[in-house]
Amino acid sequence: MSPRPCYWHEETQGAGRYLIPGCAARAHDPDAQCTCPLAEHHVADLRNQLDDIRREFRRFRRWHDCVMDAIRAHPDATAIYATAEKAHRP
């Protein structure tokens, strides 16, 4: 997870406003130009992660379907299912 971008924190009692830096540039100099990645970059990164997860899920689903087909074709399929169900219960 990426660090939060720079933002200003205001005290509820009116004690002041403080810069919370999210990038090295503003950590060294509060008046410097912020170099935090833009929200669009974060959204793009999240979409890429989601695509990766979807690809991984499709691979898992294909593997699961192949294993289930092999179990169904096995002469001891009923015993295999029963053993798996016992092991799966908490």
C-alpha positions as CSV (number, residue, x, y, z in Angstrom):
1,M,0.0,0.0,0.0
2,S,1.3,3.4,-0.9
3,P,1.8,6.1,1.7
4,R,-0.8,8.8,2.1
5,P,-0.2,11.9,0.0
6,C,0.6,15.2,1.7
7,Y,-2.3,16.8,3.6
8,W,-3.0,19.4,6.2
9,H,-4.2,18.5,9.7
10,E,-6.2,21.1,11.6
11,E,-6.6,20.9,15.4
12,T,-10.2,20.8,16.5
13,Q,-9.5,23.4,19.3
14,G,-8.0,25.9,16.7
15,A,-4.5,25.3,18.0
16,G,-3.1,25.3,14.5
17,R,-2.7,23.7,11.1
18,Y,0.1,21.2,10.5
19,L,1.4,19.7,7.3
20,I,1.6,15.9,7.3
21,P,4.1,15.2,4.5
22,G,3.6,12.2,2.3
23,C,6.7,12.7,0.1
24,A,10.3,13.3,0.8
25,A,10.3,16.7,-0.9
26,R,7.9,18.2,1.6
27,A,9.3,16.3,4.5
28,H,12.5,18.3,4.0
29,D,10.9,21.6,3.0
30,P,7.2,22.2,3.7
31,D,7.1,24.9,1.1
32,A,8.4,22.7,-1.7
33,Q,6.3,21.3,-4.5
34,C,4.5,18.1,-3.5
35,T,5.8,15.1,-5.4
36,C,3.2,12.6,-4.1
37,P,1.7,10.4,-6.8
38,L,-1.7,11.6,-8.1
39,A,-4.9,9.8,-7.2
40,E,-5.1,8.7,-10.9
41,H,-1.9,6.7,-10.4
42,H,-3.3,5.1,-7.3
43,V,-6.5,4.1,-9.2
44,A,-4.4,2.7,-12.1
45,D,-2.3,0.7,-9.6
46,L,-5.4,-0.7,-7.9
47,R,-6.9,-1.6,-11.3
48,N,-3.7,-3.5,-12.2
49,Q,-3.8,-5.3,-8.9
50,L,-7.4,-6.2,-9.5
51,D,-6.6,-7.5,-13.0
52,D,-3.8,-9.7,-11.4
53,I,-6.2,-11.1,-8.8
54,R,-8.8,-11.9,-11.5
55,R,-6.1,-13.7,-13.6
56,E,-5.0,-15.6,-10.5
57,F,-8.6,-16.5,-9.7
58,R,-9.2,-17.8,-13.3
59,R,-6.1,-20.0,-13.1
60,F,-7.3,-21.3,-9.7
61,R,-10.8,-22.0,-11.1
62,R,-9.4,-23.9,-14.1
63,W,-7.2,-26.0,-11.7
64,H,-10.1,-26.6,-9.4
65,D,-12.3,-27.7,-12.3
66,C,-9.6,-30.1,-13.5
67,V,-9.2,-31.6,-10.0
68,M,-12.9,-32.0,-9.6
69,D,-13.3,-33.7,-13.0
70,A,-10.5,-36.1,-12.0
71,I,-12.2,-36.9,-8.6
72,R,-15.6,-37.4,-10.3
73,A,-14.0,-39.9,-12.7
74,H,-12.2,-41.8,-9.9
75,P,-13.9,-45.0,-8.7
76,D,-13.6,-43.9,-5.1
77,A,-15.1,-40.5,-5.7
78,T,-17.7,-40.9,-2.9
79,A,-15.0,-41.8,-0.3
80,I,-12.8,-38.9,-1.5
81,Y,-15.6,-36.4,-1.1
82,A,-16.5,-37.7,2.4
83,T,-12.8,-37.4,3.5
84,A,-12.5,-33.9,2.0
85,E,-15.8,-32.8,3.7
86,K,-14.5,-34.1,7.1
87,A,-11.2,-32.3,6.7
88,H,-13.0,-29.1,5.6
89,R,-15.3,-28.8,8.6
90,P,-13.9,-26.5,11.4
